[in-house]
Amino acid sequence: MKPRLRCIVVPAVVLVCLAMMSRGDAASPHDVVAVTASNPVLHGLELKTPLDAERRWVNFRGPKFYSAPQEAVQDETPSYLNWYEIRKPEPEAVKRLEVRDAYSGSETFSVMLGPPAFYLIPAQTIQDGPPADIPESLNHFLAFRIANVDSLALPEPTPGKPAFVCLPVQQWHHEEHVPIKSAATVLMVYEVKAKASEGKVTTIDPFGLNGLETGQKTYVYVEGKRIQ
């Protein structure tokens, strides 16, 4: 168990201490940065979220975005994701989720899902030496646009406007099946003020090695839980 902050009970600082404690165990937010791929991928495969009765076929291209943690966490393997854009998504039935994320503490709020927008694939980064490890619990995800959110119940403060919620998926590609590793985990994606994040990163995922030229940071995501 991680050590907790010791708060001196002084009225002016009680709320600050509680807020720090409630977020002290939360995973670091991840920056989501627009990228231009040196070797763009155009592909398709079958996916199935916990809300789907059957597998769905998705066509995608990219990567269009790349995400990485804002800060390193000691003794944890950092998680990186390549974001592939869904091409011509099928119409979706109305779906409503109750979620809770790292910013909401014990509070839950509801979101209405729109069409899928991105397929998120765990990636490894390559700098000097062998590729970085991939966390064993990291899922593949399907990012759905948020059509509506219960703003009255949205926790404050938030990093920005809710944009997507990412649900874990099973994946089938040729003879390979990738199961869901953490079914309750979701990623809440918030739109933030665009900020330049120019640079280069080399990643490798199941679709190969790719050099990514980074552009603007437009979103951040935080890990959350699906309540129902």
SVG drawing of the C-alpha trace seen along z (x, -y; Angstrom):
<svg xmlns="http://www.w3.org/2000/svg" viewBox="-30 -29 51 48">
<polyline fill="none" stroke="black" stroke-width="0.4" points="0.0,0.0 1.3,-3.4 2.0,-5.8 -0.7,-8.4 -0.1,-12.1 -0.3,-13.2 -2.7,-16.1 -2.7,-18.5 -6.3,-19.3 -6.4,-23.0 -9.7,-24.1 -8.1,-26.1 -6.1,-23.2 -8.4,-20.2 -10.0,-20.2 -6.6,-20.6 -5.2,-17.6 -8.3,-15.5 -8.0,-16.4 -4.3,-15.4 -5.1,-12.1 -7.9,-11.2 -5.7,-11.8 -2.4,-10.5 -3.1,-7.0 -4.4,-8.0 -2.4,-7.0 -0.6,-9.9 -2.6,-11.6 -1.5,-10.7 -0.9,-13.3 -2.5,-12.5 -0.6,-14.1 -1.4,-14.3 1.2,-12.5 2.2,-12.0 3.3,-8.5 6.3,-7.8 4.8,-4.4 0.9,-4.8 -1.1,-1.7 -4.4,-0.8 -5.9,2.3 -8.9,4.1 -9.8,6.7 -12.5,7.9 -13.1,6.3 -15.6,6.9 -16.3,4.6 -18.0,5.8 -21.1,4.0 -21.2,5.9 -23.2,9.1 -21.1,10.0 -17.8,9.2 -17.6,6.0 -15.3,5.5 -13.4,2.2 -11.2,0.6 -8.7,-1.9 -5.7,-3.9 -2.9,-5.7 -1.5,-6.1 -3.2,-9.5 -2.4,-10.1 0.1,-8.7 -0.2,-8.8 2.3,-8.7 2.3,-9.5 2.9,-13.1 5.3,-12.0 7.2,-8.9 6.0,-6.8 8.6,-5.0 8.5,-1.2 5.8,-1.2 6.1,-0.3 4.9,-3.3 2.1,-2.6 2.1,-3.9 -0.7,-3.7 -0.9,-4.2 -4.3,-5.6 -5.7,-4.5 -8.6,-6.3 -11.7,-4.2 -12.8,-4.5 -16.5,-4.7 -17.8,-3.4 -21.1,-1.6 -24.1,-3.4 -24.3,-2.7 -27.3,-2.0 -27.7,-4.4 -25.5,-3.3 -25.2,-4.9 -22.4,-4.3 -21.8,-5.1 -18.1,-5.9 -15.7,-7.1 -12.2,-8.4 -9.1,-9.6 -10.5,-13.1 -13.9,-12.1 -12.8,-10.4 -15.8,-8.4 -18.3,-10.3 -19.8,-8.7 -21.2,-10.4 -23.0,-9.2 -22.0,-9.5 -23.8,-8.7 -21.7,-7.0 -21.6,-8.2 -19.8,-6.3 -16.4,-4.8 -13.5,-7.0 -10.2,-5.3 -8.7,-1.9 -6.0,-2.1 -3.1,0.4 -0.4,0.9 2.9,-0.2 6.6,-0.1 8.9,-3.0 12.4,-2.5 15.2,-4.9 18.6,-3.3 18.7,0.4 15.7,2.8 12.0,1.6 10.4,0.5 8.2,3.1 4.4,3.1 2.5,3.3 0.9,6.8 -2.5,5.3 -2.7,2.8 -5.8,3.4 -6.6,2.7 -9.3,0.0 -12.0,-1.3 -12.6,-5.1 -16.2,-6.2 -17.1,-9.9 -19.1,-11.2 -22.5,-12.4 -23.6,-13.7 -22.5,-13.9 -24.3,-14.5 -22.6,-17.8 -24.3,-18.3 -22.5,-15.2 -19.2,-15.9 -16.4,-16.2 -14.6,-19.4 -12.0,-20.4 -11.6,-18.4 -8.7,-18.8 -11.0,-19.8 -14.1,-19.0 -15.1,-15.3 -14.4,-14.0 -14.1,-10.2 -14.5,-7.2 -12.3,-4.2 -13.7,-0.7 -11.4,2.4 -11.8,4.8 -11.0,8.3 -9.2,8.5 -9.0,11.1 -6.4,10.8 -5.8,13.8 -5.3,16.6 -4.4,14.4 -6.8,13.6 -6.0,10.9 -8.3,11.1 -9.4,8.2 -7.1,8.0 -9.0,5.6 -12.8,5.5 -13.8,2.7 -11.0,0.3 -11.9,-2.6 -10.0,-5.7 -11.7,-9.1 -10.4,-11.4 -10.7,-15.2 -10.1,-17.9 -7.6,-20.5 -6.3,-23.7 -4.0,-22.8 -0.3,-23.0 2.7,-22.5 4.5,-19.2 6.8,-19.0 9.3,-16.1 9.8,-12.5 9.2,-9.2 9.7,-5.7 7.2,-3.0 6.5,0.6 3.1,2.3 1.5,5.4 1.5,3.5 5.2,2.8 7.8,0.2 6.8,-3.4 8.5,-6.8 6.0,-9.4 6.4,-13.1 4.5,-14.7 2.4,-17.9 0.0,-19.3 -1.2,-18.0 -5.0,-18.2 -6.3,-15.7 -5.4,-14.0 -6.7,-10.8 -7.1,-9.4 -7.8,-5.9 -11.3,-5.2 -13.7,-2.4 -17.0,-1.4 -19.6,-1.2 -22.4,0.3"/>
</svg>
